[in-house]
Each structure stands twice: as structure tokens, then as C-alpha cells.
Amino acid sequence: VFASRLSCSNLHRPSMIDPSFHSSRKNLVRLNAVARMRSDGVGPSDIISGKLEEYAFELNMPVENVSDLCIELATEDPSVEASREHQNESEFSGIITSRTETPYKSTGRLALQGVYDVHMCSIQELWEQVTYPAKLKYLVRVIFPRTADAGQIDSLMAAINSSRYPLSPSTVCMLPQSGWKGVIRNVPKTRRVSNAEESSCFAVTVYSTPSSSGKRRILVLLGLKYPGNVGTIIRSAVQSNLFSSVYLVDTNVSDEDINWYSLQNAPLIEIIRFQSTESFLQHIPVQSRMIALELSPRSLNLYSPEAFELLHDKHLYLVVGAEDTGTPINVLERCQNLIEIPSMSASVNVSCAFASVLSIINIADRFSLSERRN
């Protein structure tokens, strides 16, 4: 009943019944695909190659119509086409602004070139990696469905642990069927296996990327009390692909709750627990750079150039304190820098605050020093 009512309400939105909105969106999608075909050099010679099915899917039209489009591309005037694209985008933007709604957009480039590389493979393929361990060197986590053959898994893990690159027990995870399906949804689409949800002979593998060797940006969640906040932050951290580990310090949030509220992102990243702030401080190297997200007179503005440079550090402990009391004094004393988010009169939700910091880290990591300063 809920689903049918929701679909009815969607059908009655102005964006669905307004012909100008629907027509402009359809034309914009078509022009985006045309631009890609042009950049790929698609032309009449590709009509018989079978290559057009991908474009037909994107354009939501028969392959025959895409063939006609190829011929059109070969004879078009580039200046006229560019003018047509600009006009259509302007019309579409005007309609969107008047509706105050967000149009459908593609997800863009995935955050694959980060700390981790997530794949799916069969258990047989894992056995082959034991035989040829070049890739096994970078394997850091393995996730199996609980329905997998326990004897086969035990034999596989024994073989891996007897190789040059053993795994610790905490890096191997067995999930129930619901958790397994959730983890599969967090594997990049291009690396999923279609029938893996119902099969017990597959595994999700997490590899550290060679470019991230020796770089450990670690997220420290200190004293957080609410599972929703912990799960949301870990979900954002995993999807950003910027953190090698998450340290949970002095929190009673259970692993089950973390998996649930992170939408099964938590199994994809190393999570280490510390019972107290003292044990956490004893664990980290003395010279480690530590930055806390904290309201303080000595805090830097998150959007300042100084904060950009600090957050660009790949060897960084980023501390996020509790929802009510913030970060303890003994941890603040170990932090070289503090960062705060400018606000009108009060602090913001801790998971929202982390999302803001995450955006700045993304920007800082993707631009050179001169570009960041500009």
C-alpha cells in the first residue's frame, strides 16, 4: 500500500506531468550521450560492429535509431550542435530552478582511486591467488556469506595464512544473508557478480591500492553514543575511500548496530576498538599528527587555507568527539591542531560535521599546492 501510494504521488509531481520538464530532460540526456559518442569517435562504420547497444541503452531507444544518429553525427556542423546543446541546457536549468527540484544526474566518477579497491570473486579465484600470490600481497579484508562451506573457507584461510602474506582473524568476516546482500550493494557496480546474492561460492575482497602504501589516514570516533551517528560517519568514510582504518574509542555501540546503520559499509573497512582514551593514546606513535574537530578558541576555520593544508596530510589521525561532551582534555593536549566549522550560534550534528570535513579533504587531495592556495 505504501509503495503504491508513493508511486502515485511521484506520478502527480509537476515534474512528471509538465511536458516542458520531461521534454527538456529527455533532450539533455540525449545530448549528453551524443557528446560521449562524438568523443569516442562513433560514426557510420560502427553500425554493423555491435558496439551501438551500449549507447542504445543509455539513450533508451532502439539500436536502429542510434544507427541513424551515427550518420547524423558524421554529417553534423559542430558549431550548430554546440549551440543546440547550450540552449537546451539553459532551458533545462531554468525549468529546474522554477520547480526547486533536483534532476536525475549520473553518479560521475567513482571514488575508486583511493585507499582501498573492492572486488568480488569466486572462492576458486581466491585459491588461485594463493598459488600466484602477487595480488595476495595487497589483500586486507575478505567477506564471506555465512552459508559458504565452512570447511572450504577454513582450508582457504589456512592456505593464505601459511603464505608470505597472512591475514589476521579480524580481517575475515562472515555475514548472514541480509548482511551479505547489503555488502554486495556496496561493491562498485562494474565489479559485482550478477548471481552472487543467492550463491555461497563468492567472496567480497578488499585490497589496499599500491599507491596508498605507507599512507594511513585514520578516523577516530571518540565517545560517540548514538548508533545512527556512528553508522552514518563510517558509511561516509568508506564511500569516500580516504581512510585506511576507523578507531572506536570508549563507545558501547555494538558491531551489529554499526553494520546496520552504516548500511553494511562497516565490514569493508578495518575497525579497531579501544576501551579508553588512555589505551588509544598509548597505541598511537608519539610523533603522529592528530587533528580534532572541536570548538575551541585555538581552532582553525575549516574553510581556511591552513585547514586545507593540514587535512591534505595522508598520515593523519582525524578525531571526532562525542555528541555532548566533545573531545576529552587529554586527547586535545595531544592534538597539534583543532578545526571548527563556522556556525551561527551553535554546533552542528556530528555526522554532518564529519561530512563537511570530508568535503574539504576531497578538495585538498584533488588539487596541487598552488591550486589549493589560489
Phi, psi and chi 1 to 4 in degrees:
 res  aa     phi    psi   chi1   chi2   chi3   chi4
   1 VAL       -  -44.2  171.1      -      -      -
   2 PHE   -62.3  -44.0  172.2   77.9      -      -
   3 ALA   -63.8  -41.0      -      -      -      -
   4 SER   -67.5  -39.8   62.6      -      -      -
   5 ARG   -65.6  -38.9  -72.3  179.2  177.2  174.8
   6 LEU   -63.3  -43.1 -178.9   62.3      -      -
   7 SER   -64.8  -38.2   62.0      -      -      -
   8 CYS   -64.1  -41.8  -72.3      -      -      -
   9 SER   -65.2  -36.1   65.8      -      -      -
  10 ASN   -66.1  -39.3  -74.2  -24.7      -      -
  11 LEU   -65.5  -26.2  -72.8  172.7      -      -
  12 HIS   -96.3    8.1  -73.6   82.7      -      -
  13 ARG   -68.3  148.5  -70.2 -173.6  -43.8 -176.9
  14 PRO   -56.0  -33.5  -24.9   32.9      -      -
  15 SER   -65.8  -24.1   61.5      -      -      -
  16 MET   -87.8  -28.0  -60.5  -59.7  -67.1      -
  17 ILE  -104.4   -7.2   61.8  177.1      -      -
  18 ASP   -83.7  112.1 -171.9  -22.9      -      -
  19 PRO   -60.6  -35.9  -20.8   32.1      -      -
  20 SER   -65.0  -38.5   60.5      -      -      -
  21 PHE   -64.4  -49.4 -179.4   95.5      -      -
  22 HIS   -64.5  -42.4 -175.7   70.2      -      -
  23 SER   -65.9  -43.7  174.8      -      -      -
  24 SER   -66.0  -40.3  -66.1      -      -      -
  25 ARG   -65.0  -42.2 -179.2  169.3   64.2  175.1
  26 LYS   -63.2  -41.7 -176.0  175.9 -179.3  180.0
  27 ASN   -66.1  -37.3  -72.4  -22.5      -      -
  28 LEU   -66.8  -42.0 -175.3   61.9      -      -
  29 VAL   -60.5  -42.2  170.8      -      -      -
  30 ARG   -62.4  -44.7  171.2 -167.8  171.2  -82.8
  31 LEU   -67.4  -35.5  -71.2  172.3      -      -
  32 ASN   -62.3  -42.7  -73.5  -21.0      -      -
  33 ALA   -67.6  -37.5      -      -      -      -
  34 VAL   -62.3  -41.6  167.2      -      -      -
  35 ALA   -61.8  -39.7      -      -      -      -
  36 ARG   -67.1  -42.7  176.9 -176.0  165.7 -174.9
  37 MET   -61.2  -39.7  -66.9  169.4   67.1      -
  38 ARG   -64.9  -43.3 -170.9 -173.9  -57.1  115.3
  39 SER   -67.5  -27.6   66.0      -      -      -
  40 ASP   -83.3   -3.9  -70.3  -11.8      -      -
  41 GLY    74.8   29.4      -      -      -      -
  42 VAL   -76.7  134.7  176.4      -      -      -
  43 GLY  -150.3 -167.7      -      -      -      -
  44 PRO   -57.4  -29.8  -24.3   34.0      -      -
  45 SER   -66.3  -16.2   60.8      -      -      -
  46 ASP   -89.0   -2.1  -66.1  -59.1      -      -
  47 ILE   -63.0  -37.8  -66.6  177.0      -      -
  48 ILE   -98.7    6.0   59.5  174.4      -      -
  49 SER   -88.4  -10.3   67.1      -      -      -
  50 GLY    80.3    4.3      -      -      -      -
  51 LYS   -79.9  -11.9 -177.4 -179.6  177.9 -178.1
  52 LEU   -82.2   -9.0  -58.3 -178.8      -      -
  53 GLU   -63.7  -37.6  -66.8 -177.3   -0.8      -
  54 GLU   -62.1  -43.8  176.0 -175.6   -5.7      -
  55 TYR   -70.4  -35.5  -60.2  105.9      -      -
  56 ALA   -62.0  -38.5      -      -      -      -
  57 PHE   -64.7  -44.1  176.5   79.7      -      -
  58 GLU   -64.8  -38.8  -70.2 -170.4   11.0      -
  59 LEU   -83.4  -10.7  -67.2  168.8      -      -
  60 ASN    56.5   49.5 -166.9   23.1      -      -
  61 MET  -146.6  160.3   62.8  172.9   61.8      -
  62 PRO   -60.7  154.4  -21.8   32.3      -      -
  63 VAL   -61.0  -33.0  176.0      -      -      -
  64 GLU   -60.9  -39.3  -66.1   77.8   11.1      -
  65 ASN   -67.6  -34.5  -66.8    6.1      -      -
  66 VAL   -67.7  -33.9 -179.1      -      -      -
  67 SER   -61.1  -43.0  -59.8      -      -      -
  68 ASP   -62.4  -36.7  -63.6  -22.5      -      -
  69 LEU   -65.9  -35.0 -167.8   57.5      -      -
  70 CYS   -61.4  -43.7  -74.7      -      -      -
  71 ILE   -64.3  -39.5  -60.8  174.9      -      -
  72 GLU   -62.1  -40.2  177.6 -174.9  -25.8      -
  73 LEU   -63.3  -35.5  -75.7  172.5      -      -
  74 ALA   -70.6  -22.4      -      -      -      -
  75 THR  -114.0    6.8   58.0      -      -      -
  76 GLU   -77.6  161.0   71.2  178.6    1.1      -
  77 ASP   -96.2  113.2 -177.0  -17.6      -      -
  78 PRO   -56.2  -37.2  -23.2   33.3      -      -
  79 SER   -67.4  -38.3   60.8      -      -      -
  80 VAL   -66.8  -42.9  173.3      -      -      -
  81 GLU   -63.5  -41.4 -175.9   68.6   17.3      -
  82 ALA   -63.4  -41.3      -      -      -      -
  83 SER   -63.4  -39.6  174.4      -      -      -
  84 ARG   -64.0  -41.3 -169.5 -172.3  -50.4  152.5
  85 GLU   -63.6  -45.4  -70.6 -176.5   19.1      -
  86 HIS   -61.8  -42.5  178.2   73.7      -      -
  87 GLN   -63.8  -43.0  178.6 -177.6   -0.6      -
  88 ASN   -66.5  -40.1 -168.0  -89.6      -      -
  89 GLU   -63.0  -39.2  -71.5 -178.4   -1.3      -
  90 SER   -65.4  -43.4  -59.4      -      -      -
  91 GLU   -62.1  -43.6  -67.9  175.2   -1.7      -
  92 PHE   -63.8  -42.8 -174.5   70.4      -      -
  93 SER   -62.2  -38.9  -60.3      -      -      -
  94 GLY   -64.6  -40.3      -      -      -      -
  95 ILE   -65.8  -41.8  -66.1  172.9      -      -
  96 ILE   -62.5  -43.8  -68.3  -59.0      -      -
  97 THR   -61.6  -41.1  -56.4      -      -      -
  98 SER   -68.9  -27.0   64.3      -      -      -
  99 ARG   -87.8  -15.8  -65.9  -74.8  179.8  -89.6
 100 THR    51.2   40.1   64.5      -      -      -
 101 GLU  -122.1  159.4  -65.3 -177.2    6.3      -
 102 THR   -99.3  125.0  -56.7      -      -      -
 103 PRO   -73.1  163.8   30.7  -35.7      -      -
 104 TYR   -67.4  132.8  169.9   79.3      -      -
 105 LYS  -131.9  149.4  -65.8 -178.3  179.2  178.9
 106 SER   -68.8  158.2   63.7      -      -      -
 107 THR   -74.2  -12.7   54.8      -      -      -
 108 GLY    74.6 -159.0      -      -      -      -
 109 ARG   -73.3  130.5 -172.3  178.5  -60.9  -82.7
 110 LEU   -74.0  152.9  -64.6  175.0      -      -
 111 ALA   -82.2   63.0      -      -      -      -
 112 LEU   -88.8  -31.0  -63.9  179.4      -      -
 113 GLN   -87.4   64.2  -56.4  -57.4  -40.4      -
 114 GLY  -127.1 -138.3      -      -      -      -
 115 VAL   -77.9  -36.9  177.7      -      -      -
 116 TYR  -120.5  158.7  -71.2  129.6      -      -
 117 ASP  -130.7  115.2 -155.0   -1.6      -      -
 118 VAL  -102.0  131.5 -178.9      -      -      -
 119 HIS  -134.9  168.1  -70.3  -96.6      -      -
 120 MET  -120.3  141.9  -74.4 -159.4   69.8      -
 121 CYS  -152.0  163.9   66.6      -      -      -
 122 SER   -79.5  159.3   66.2      -      -      -
 123 ILE   -62.7  -31.7  -64.5  177.6      -      -
 124 GLN   -63.0  -38.4  179.0   60.3   37.3      -
 125 GLU   -66.3  -33.3  -71.2  173.3  -40.2      -
 126 LEU   -65.0  -38.4  -86.6  178.1      -      -
 127 TRP   -60.8  -38.6  -87.0  109.1      -      -
 128 GLU   -66.0  -33.1  -67.0  173.6    0.9      -
 129 GLN   -68.0  -29.2  -69.2 -176.5   30.4      -
 130 VAL   -66.6  -37.1  175.5      -      -      -
 131 THR   -71.9  -38.9  -52.4      -      -      -
 132 TYR  -121.1   86.6  -56.5   98.8      -      -
 133 PRO   -82.4   22.3   30.2  -33.4      -      -
 134 ALA   -61.1  -41.9      -      -      -      -
 135 LYS   -83.2  -24.6 -165.5  173.1 -178.3 -179.9
 136 LEU   -61.7  -22.7 -161.8   63.3      -      -
 137 LYS   -58.5  -32.2  173.9 -178.7  178.9 -179.6
 138 TYR  -100.1    0.7  -59.8  102.1      -      -
 139 LEU   -71.2  125.1 -178.1   64.5      -      -
 140 VAL  -120.9  -21.9  -67.4      -      -      -
 141 ARG  -148.7  145.5  -64.8 -171.5   69.8   76.0
 142 VAL  -134.3  133.0 -174.4      -      -      -
 143 ILE  -123.6  126.1  -56.4  163.8      -      -
 144 PHE  -117.5  153.3  -61.5  102.1      -      -
 145 PRO   -74.3  147.5   27.0  -33.1      -      -
 146 ARG   -66.8  -16.6 -162.2  168.4  -72.1  172.9
 147 THR   -81.4   -4.8   54.7      -      -      -
 148 ALA   -66.3  156.4      -      -      -      -
 149 ASP   -64.5  113.3 -172.9  -40.9      -      -
 150 ALA   -62.3  -40.1      -      -      -      -
 151 GLY   -64.0  -41.0      -      -      -      -
 152 GLN   -65.9  -39.9 -172.4  179.0   20.2      -
 153 ILE   -65.4  -43.4  -60.2  -58.5      -      -
 154 ASP   -61.3  -41.9  -70.1  -17.5      -      -
 155 SER   -65.5  -40.1  -59.9      -      -      -
 156 LEU   -64.1  -47.0  172.5   62.5      -      -
 157 MET   -67.6  -33.3  -62.7  -44.9  -58.5      -
 158 ALA   -64.2  -39.3      -      -      -      -
 159 ALA   -67.4  -40.6      -      -      -      -
 160 ILE   -64.6  -44.1  -68.1  176.8      -      -
 161 ASN   -72.0  -16.2  -68.9  -29.6      -      -
 162 SER   -92.5   -1.4   61.4      -      -      -
 163 SER   -85.5 -173.5   69.0      -      -      -
 164 ARG   -72.7  -15.7  -65.7  172.5   54.9 -170.3
 165 TYR  -127.6   74.8  -50.2  107.6      -      -
 166 PRO   -72.3  159.7   27.2  -34.2      -      -
 167 LEU  -112.4  144.5  -69.6  174.3      -      -
 168 SER   -78.3  155.0   64.8      -      -      -
 169 PRO   -57.1  -31.5  -24.3   33.6      -      -
 170 SER   -70.9  -13.3   61.6      -      -      -
 171 THR   -92.3   -0.6   59.9      -      -      -
 172 VAL  -110.1  127.2 -179.1      -      -      -
 173 CYS  -127.0  134.8 -176.6      -      -      -
 174 MET  -114.7  124.9  -55.9  -75.1  -70.4      -
 175 LEU  -118.5  146.9  -67.9  177.5      -      -
 176 PRO   -65.9  172.4   25.0  -34.0      -      -
 177 GLN   -59.6  -41.5 -169.2   65.2   15.7      -
 178 SER   -65.7  -42.2   58.5      -      -      -
 179 GLY   -66.2  -37.8      -      -      -      -
 180 TRP   -62.3  -43.2  172.1 -114.0      -      -
 181 LYS   -63.3  -38.7  -69.5 -178.5  177.8 -179.7
 182 GLY   -64.4  -41.1      -      -      -      -
 183 VAL   -64.4  -40.3  166.4      -      -      -
 184 ILE   -60.0  -38.0  -69.1  176.8      -      -
 185 ARG   -64.8  -19.8  -74.5 -167.6  -69.9  -90.7
 186 ASN   -94.0   -0.3  -66.9  -41.3      -      -
 187 VAL   -81.6  134.6  175.9      -      -      -
 188 PRO   -49.8  139.3  -28.1   35.5      -      -
 189 LYS   -56.6  -35.6  -69.4 -177.3  178.8 -179.8
 190 THR   -71.0   -8.4   56.3      -      -      -
 191 ARG  -120.2   10.6  -64.6  171.5 -177.8  174.8
 192 ARG   -84.3  159.5  -65.2  179.9 -164.4  167.9
 193 VAL  -110.0  130.5  179.0      -      -      -
 194 SER   -59.5  -40.4   58.8      -      -      -
 195 ASN  -102.7   19.7   61.2  -21.8      -      -
 196 ALA   -71.8  -27.2      -      -      -      -
 197 GLU   -62.1  -36.5  -72.2 -170.1    4.1      -
 198 GLU   -98.5    0.1  -53.1  -57.7  -30.2      -
 199 SER  -106.2  150.0  175.7      -      -      -
 200 SER  -107.2   12.9   59.5      -      -      -
 201 CYS  -110.8   19.6   60.2      -      -      -
 202 PHE  -120.1  162.6  -70.0   97.0      -      -
 203 ALA  -141.2  152.4      -      -      -      -
 204 VAL   -99.4  125.3  172.6      -      -      -
 205 THR  -115.7  141.4   52.5      -      -      -
 206 VAL  -119.9  124.1 -177.2      -      -      -
 207 TYR  -115.4  144.3  -60.7   88.6      -      -
 208 SER   -79.6  138.6   62.2      -      -      -
 209 THR   -77.7  142.9   55.6      -      -      -
 210 PRO   -56.8  -32.1  -25.7   34.9      -      -
 211 SER   -70.4  -18.9   60.5      -      -      -
 212 SER   -94.8    6.9   67.6      -      -      -
 213 SER   -58.6  125.3  178.2      -      -      -
 214 GLY    83.0   -4.8      -      -      -      -
 215 LYS  -101.7  117.0  -59.2  174.8 -178.3  178.2
 216 ARG  -130.1   95.2  -71.5 -179.6   58.2   82.5
 217 ARG   -93.2  117.4 -172.7 -176.1  -85.8  136.0
 218 ILE  -115.8  134.4  -64.5  174.2      -      -
 219 LEU   -96.1  128.4  174.0   62.7      -      -
 220 VAL  -115.4  115.4 -178.1      -      -      -
 221 LEU  -102.6  112.5  -56.5 -177.5      -      -
 222 LEU  -113.9  108.6 -155.9  155.9      -      -
 223 GLY    77.1   13.8      -      -      -      -
 224 LEU   -65.9  141.5  -89.5   67.8      -      -
 225 LYS  -108.9  -24.3  -61.1  175.3  175.9   60.5
 226 TYR  -104.1  125.1  -59.9  106.3      -      -
 227 PRO   -57.6  -35.7  -22.4   32.5      -      -
 228 GLY   -60.8  -40.9      -      -      -      -
 229 ASN   -67.4  -45.7  -74.4  -27.6      -      -
 230 VAL   -61.4  -46.9  176.6      -      -      -
 231 GLY   -64.1  -41.7      -      -      -      -
 232 THR   -64.9  -42.1  -59.3      -      -      -
 233 ILE   -64.7  -44.8  -68.7  174.0      -      -
 234 ILE   -65.4  -38.6  -69.5  179.0      -      -
 235 ARG   -59.5  -45.9  177.9 -174.7  179.4 -174.0
 236 SER   -64.3  -40.4  -60.8      -      -      -
 237 ALA   -64.6  -41.9      -      -      -      -
 238 VAL   -66.4  -47.4  170.1      -      -      -
 239 GLN   -68.0  -25.4  -70.3  -61.3  -38.5      -
 240 SER   -72.8  -24.7   71.5      -      -      -
 241 ASN    59.9   39.0 -153.0   -4.7      -      -
 242 LEU  -116.5  -12.2  -66.4  173.2      -      -
 243 PHE  -118.0  136.0  -64.9   88.1      -      -
 244 SER   -83.8  -28.1   61.8      -      -      -
 245 SER  -150.7  161.5  -55.7      -      -      -
 246 VAL  -123.7  126.8  176.7      -      -      -
 247 TYR  -102.2  123.3  -72.2    0.1      -      -
 248 LEU  -102.0  115.6  -64.7 -179.6      -      -
 249 VAL  -115.3  126.4 -177.4      -      -      -
 250 ASP    52.9   53.4 -169.6   22.0      -      -
 251 THR  -134.3  144.4  179.5      -      -      -
 252 ASN  -102.5    9.0  -66.3  -39.0      -      -
 253 VAL   -67.1  127.3  179.8      -      -      -
 254 SER   -76.8  160.6   66.6      -      -      -
 255 ASP   -62.4  -36.9  -67.6  -21.2      -      -
 256 GLU   -62.3  -44.2  -69.0   76.0   12.1      -
 257 ASP   -65.6  -39.0  -78.0  -16.8      -      -
 258 ILE   -63.7  -44.8  -67.7  174.8      -      -
 259 ASN   -59.9  -43.2  -71.9  -11.6      -      -
 260 TRP   -65.7  -51.8  172.8  -95.9      -      -
 261 TYR   -75.7  -17.2  -75.8   98.7      -      -
 262 SER   -90.6    4.8   70.1      -      -      -
 263 LEU    54.1   45.2  -63.7 -174.8      -      -
 264 GLN    63.3   26.7  -58.3  -60.0  -30.7      -
 265 ASN   -82.7  -28.4  -82.5  -86.8      -      -
 266 ALA   -57.3  -38.9      -      -      -      -
 267 PRO   -61.2  -14.9  -25.6   35.7      -      -
 268 LEU   -86.0   -4.9  -62.7  175.5      -      -
 269 ILE  -132.0  151.1 -166.1  168.9      -      -
 270 GLU   -70.7  126.2  178.8 -174.0   46.1      -
 271 ILE  -122.1  122.3  -62.6  178.6      -      -
 272 ILE  -117.8  133.3  -59.8  176.5      -      -
 273 ARG  -103.4  143.9  -72.2 -179.2  177.4  -92.5
 274 PHE  -128.7  131.9  -62.4   89.2      -      -
 275 GLN   -72.7  -23.9  -64.2  -58.6  -43.1      -
 276 SER  -147.8  162.4   64.4      -      -      -
 277 THR   -65.9  -31.0   56.4      -      -      -
 278 GLU   -63.7  -45.1  -69.9   75.9   15.2      -
 279 SER   -66.4  -34.2   59.8      -      -      -
 280 PHE   -65.2  -45.7  159.2   67.3      -      -
 281 LEU   -66.1  -32.3  -67.8  173.9      -      -
 282 GLN   -71.4  -26.5  -68.2  172.7    3.8      -
 283 HIS   -77.1  -37.3  174.1   79.2      -      -
 284 ILE   -83.2  147.5   63.0  174.1      -      -
 285 PRO   -61.4  148.6  -22.1   32.6      -      -
 286 VAL   -62.6  -37.6  176.4      -      -      -
 287 GLN   -87.5    7.8  -59.7  -59.7  -36.1      -
 288 SER   -66.4  141.6  -60.6      -      -      -
 289 ARG   -81.7  126.4  175.2  172.3  -69.6  -80.3
 290 MET  -128.3  130.8 -167.3 -177.1  -53.0      -
 291 ILE  -125.8  132.5  -62.8  177.3      -      -
 292 ALA  -112.2  142.6      -      -      -      -
 293 LEU   -87.9  102.5 -173.2   59.0      -      -
 294 GLU  -153.5  140.4 -176.8   72.9   17.2      -
 295 LEU   -79.7  118.8  -66.4  173.2      -      -
 296 SER  -160.8  153.6  168.4      -      -      -
 297 PRO   -59.4  -26.2  -25.1   34.4      -      -
 298 ARG   -97.1   10.6   69.8 -176.6 -178.2   99.1
 299 SER   -76.4  144.5  -64.9      -      -      -
 300 LEU   -87.8  147.9  -65.8  170.9      -      -
 301 ASN   -65.5  129.3 -172.6  -38.1      -      -
 302 LEU   -55.4  -32.1  172.6   62.9      -      -
 303 TYR   -95.3   13.5  -52.6  111.6      -      -
 304 SER   -85.2  155.9   65.6      -      -      -
 305 PRO   -59.0  -34.6  -23.6   33.8      -      -
 306 GLU   -63.1  -41.9  -65.1   82.0    4.1      -
 307 ALA   -65.3  -38.0      -      -      -      -
 308 PHE   -56.8  -47.4  -92.9   58.2      -      -
 309 GLU   -66.5  -39.5  -66.2  -54.5  -47.1      -
 310 LEU   -66.5  -42.6  -68.5  171.7      -      -
 311 LEU   -74.4  -14.7  -67.2  172.3      -      -
 312 HIS   -75.1  -13.2 -179.6   57.9      -      -
 313 ASP   -64.4  124.9 -171.2   -8.0      -      -
 314 LYS   -80.1  -15.0  -62.0  -66.5 -164.1  -55.2
 315 HIS  -107.2   73.4  -55.0  -88.5      -      -
 316 LEU  -134.7  137.8  172.8   68.1      -      -
 317 TYR  -101.3  114.3  -71.4   83.5      -      -
 318 LEU  -100.1  115.4  177.6   62.4      -      -
 319 VAL  -100.3  127.6  179.5      -      -      -
 320 VAL  -117.7  118.5  179.3      -      -      -
 321 GLY   -85.2  179.6      -      -      -      -
 322 ALA   -65.5  157.6      -      -      -      -
 323 GLU   -62.2  -33.8  -62.0   91.4  -19.0      -
 324 ASP  -105.6  -44.1   48.8   -1.8      -      -
 325 THR  -101.7   -8.8   57.9      -      -      -
 326 GLY    74.3 -147.7      -      -      -      -
 327 THR   -95.8  132.5  -53.2      -      -      -
 328 PRO   -60.5  155.9  -21.1   31.6      -      -
 329 ILE   -60.5  -42.3  -63.9  -62.7      -      -
 330 ASN   -65.5  -27.2   58.7  -16.1      -      -
 331 VAL   -79.1  -40.1  176.4      -      -      -
 332 LEU   -60.0  -35.1  -68.6  177.2      -      -
 333 GLU   -66.5  -26.8  -69.4  174.3  -12.7      -
 334 ARG   -84.5  -15.7  -77.9  -73.5  -58.8  -86.1
 335 CYS   -78.2  131.0  -67.4      -      -      -
 336 GLN   -73.9  -29.7  -69.8   86.4  -12.3      -
 337 ASN  -144.2  153.9  -58.9   94.6      -      -
 338 LEU  -122.8  148.8  -54.9 -180.0      -      -
 339 ILE  -131.6  139.9  -69.6  177.3      -      -
 340 GLU  -130.3  156.8   67.5  179.7    9.3      -
 341 ILE   -99.6  122.3  -60.5  174.2      -      -
 342 PRO   -59.8  131.5  -17.3   27.9      -      -
 343 SER  -142.3  163.3   53.0      -      -      -
 344 MET   -69.8  -49.4 -176.7  177.4   66.8      -
 345 SER  -146.4   -9.9   59.4      -      -      -
 346 ALA  -154.1  176.2      -      -      -      -
 347 SER   -79.6  170.3   60.9      -      -      -
 348 VAL  -110.2  167.4  -63.2      -      -      -
 349 ASN   -55.1  142.9  173.1  -92.4      -      -
 350 VAL   -64.6  -36.6   63.8      -      -      -
 351 SER   -71.4  -33.8   59.7      -      -      -
 352 CYS   -68.0  -38.9  -63.9      -      -      -
 353 ALA   -61.5  -43.3      -      -      -      -
 354 PHE   -63.7  -38.8  173.3   72.1      -      -
 355 ALA   -61.0  -37.3      -      -      -      -
 356 SER   -65.0  -44.5  -61.9      -      -      -
 357 VAL   -63.2  -39.1  175.5      -      -      -
 358 LEU   -61.4  -38.5 -161.7   58.4      -      -
 359 SER   -63.3  -41.7  -61.6      -      -      -
 360 ILE   -67.2  -39.2  -61.7  -58.4      -      -
 361 ILE   -62.0  -42.6  -65.8  175.9      -      -
 362 ASN   -59.9  -44.7  -93.0  -63.9      -      -
 363 ILE   -64.8  -45.4  -65.3  171.8      -      -
 364 ALA   -62.5  -36.4      -      -      -      -
 365 ASP   -74.6  -20.9  -77.8    2.6      -      -
 366 ARG  -101.1    3.2  -79.8  157.2  175.7   73.6
 367 PHE  -129.6  152.1  -68.8   92.9      -      -
 368 SER   -73.6  172.1   65.5      -      -      -
 369 LEU   -59.8  -47.5  177.5   60.0      -      -
 370 SER   -63.9  -38.8   60.6      -      -      -
 371 GLU   -66.9  -39.1  -70.5  172.5  -30.7      -
 372 ARG   -65.0  -40.3  -68.6 -162.9  -59.1  -87.4
 373 ARG   -66.4  -37.0  -73.1  176.7  175.2  172.5
 374 ASN   -67.7      -  -69.8  -25.1      -      -
